[in-house]
């Protein structure tokens, strides 16, 4: 058995959407490539999604797919912004990433851009450009000389030269843009679309000032024909970065529209119009197999996760946490299939709720959820658990939703459903079925205590080892 989900490894620039393509992203990749291939104007596309929605994995494979499937008609550059936000200026890091991808015959054009950028970036960032100029294999003494020269040069600047340097900066900006334009020129006169594509990932995880500086650099330095940017970002989180820098009075969404022309989201479902499956459930199925979840728990986990995912936001990262938490359970329940289904279902419900709805989890543990909370969490609306006027199940009836909702009603009402004195026929049938699935002779005196007992016996590691 495993505890941690295996980290997906992508051979950057060399791997596209060959199998395994678990979430069927190849058509999405092709659509994004088709978009970048037909527009010459500088373009900024945001692939928007919550944390854990699979944006990074998609983009890492897309930079390879775009190159491999378009006969290398454009240079793709993957830039992890979060990995670089310890520096003060993003421009040197962007140029270093570009240099690693530019063909050897184009390096002279990039050198012109680097020389112009040296005059534009902040003084401390010039150290980075100096280091990049020397190259990774330069002797340590030479690197030290480069640092000393950059620092001493800045210290020697006088205030009398300040205004003169502003004119030089304007010239340097023009030189920089000309160098990038030359780099982006197509070898084919009639060709359309991007010849240089930066994929900037994890922007929303950066400190606010760095994230917004990246956007400013994209707008002012790289707004050049045939140069496109694809951002992997949680726009909602990025709006908080805008508010942190400029205050709550600024319209953060409108501010970001200045930089981003197109907002796209990865599909939540896969399949065709006749048969569609939630992408998160396809991923869960894959991960449950990879993590070797015992068979007597695997199907229950998939079914109960599908119930919760219908009415709650569940990310791929959440699925990984849920599976990992389940694999930390008492070894008895992981290896022994003899336990009754009601107890196993209760355990899995608790594992899922602790990740997806942490505010509801303590109430589930103490069987103190209100009916409204249960309806909202399980999506137990009338059309999904009720009957039509003619007493038949509704067309939208969901068996799994019905039984998860009724089970927690059973816990929270201490084993009683409906009228205490004379429950109707359906309530009586449900109570009998739930009682059998929990095997009352093993249960505590009152049903309300069952979730806490499940947690203590199978999930509470400190209690287990005390």
Steps between C-alpha positions, in 0.01 A plus 500: 500500500606859440448818702590789269362538146784452248623834373432519125830549317493683167790500256473874436498597129529136394169355618159587363163337559586146408353236730443504785271796434277429798290815474483495119675837466633442150200672330538791742870522415422502129243776545752717687763439232253588224426829676865600537575389143256737332547830685796727433416778745662474845270287708470418871284196578411404857435134574292568808426245769500439872809364670529128442297500178786361287610820322873445551493140381305604191735788415816295551373247249363767266838671445625169367185417304494838329859463382475134399168530317576827319840408361674741737339800327526694826736502796327413826642614835369363829556742790412407859439844650466371856843338483651838406319746728789516747667752265399865473450524124343237272663619176842331546331170590273519193799567275696214657208263429480629144874459446476133594246448219624720216678311218873562480471697175266748672717566805651819357155659481434407861834644605386840373186471715707409807731796453204736473331340802814554707430875481135457596486265796547597862858531625494180708360310200798604289699255707278223367547613141873520552503144628289383207739669259797313641319166472453210737854361457693824566760488776382615844759783505356645178149482642618687809653767274169537315313552827753750627495697173119519496482615862786750481362644178169575667668651804698738277193643333445864577173684519615727217476212257147394602303693237747413230450135580124529453562582133738207481229277645259604226764414242573170672129413501484562126810286446357221714172489311683510166713203606195297608321593176798369303494183707129454432522553124380199307721321254190462284364829366139389476493315832251607764476455873754505778866426446585549869272380783572547869305276738506675839381264771418536872462879474228512764727332757765773476527786743266778378762752387688241295186361335388844389850592380490195272177632347649849461808358325282294266302810407784750461795285387343215302194650337642409161341330197534119496591489870233334714470429870297220654448544873414216738317690770221512755357839404300523822821469703682740267231759566598481867856585396368809323306600812807444719704735285247768407230474766142376506360805321657400170291274275742206494316312225499806272869558575592148387301544178763755393750216477296194404306480173362145523393297802460124460428220746586132477186290448333356809371203302640261244327299229258592223155652515340158539707379791688735729697426815623751761874543447560484873342154518714369215805626689373344825456164328857519367648604835313235698652236272848654521484522879383139525197580715358166620215378284244489784555875548575613144147482356348657809750784485424570132123494556507719810745745348273534195210590733698776670661631179157565348427788739845598629823616338747213500846549351749239388715599792203433730462152351867432576452609863189286538668187368810562711286550813313178434829311464595616851205315652540212741658204325212275611246688291737523203581132487185332635176491303286368785382838628139589433421747220335764720822547699717512189271755338507718812881488508531603134247780548711637786823479299342689209334765718820574692660612170205643307291655778721548808244728665233226478732217607478565880121495476506173309732357763253587777187427291378856544443610138176678420282360224571810293876435525456139392282596204753761387807280544361188333294689241194318630243713322144379449560408138800282592354311796124542465205360311273627226135575563412143407735369776765374261863601531578825319700481178793668672496262795852410617525185709838590655391852594184364659681251721783732608250767598270254682794337681607833648142585585501169687817592694393857578151395614637220720362217292156644433358620169173684457234487770634346822167340585396368160758531221364451151571185301801645315661638817450168675655312209800735494550472876501122479747497211737744673473310827603179326790670318630626836435174690355652812634238738852646437379858510506738794186536706394801293545534126629858531829364636576282196694762294722586798562130566587446132747786517657384827530136394626546145613858427638658818871414478591648837225309677600182318861525611446635852 
